[in-house]
Amino acid sequence: MFVAATAGILISMTLAMVRALLGPTVYDRVLAVNTFGTKTVLLIAALGFLTGRPEFLDLAIVYALINFIATIAVLKFFEYGDLGHERRDEAVLD
């Protein structure tokens, strides 16, 4: 049963990668890459369970945090063109 779940995760990862390559907008591509990262976390956790290595769950949690931070950073870069500057409407209020 867990082998079928792992196969399903791999199929959904393939579909997410297809969406990342064919997505019509940048936001579709970023969402597809984020989905791919989430499925990777699930795959690492499932493989850790199947092999009896619970330390894989720690790796999956770290990868999930990196995936979240990277997604926010990429979206901020595409929205504002820079990661270091604050928003324009906040700068006007100060």
PyMOL commands that set and color helices and strands:
alter all, ss='L'
color gray80, all
select helices_A, chain A and resi 2-22+26-51+55-80+88-93
alter helices_A, ss='H'
color red, helices_A
deselect
rebuild
show_as cartoon
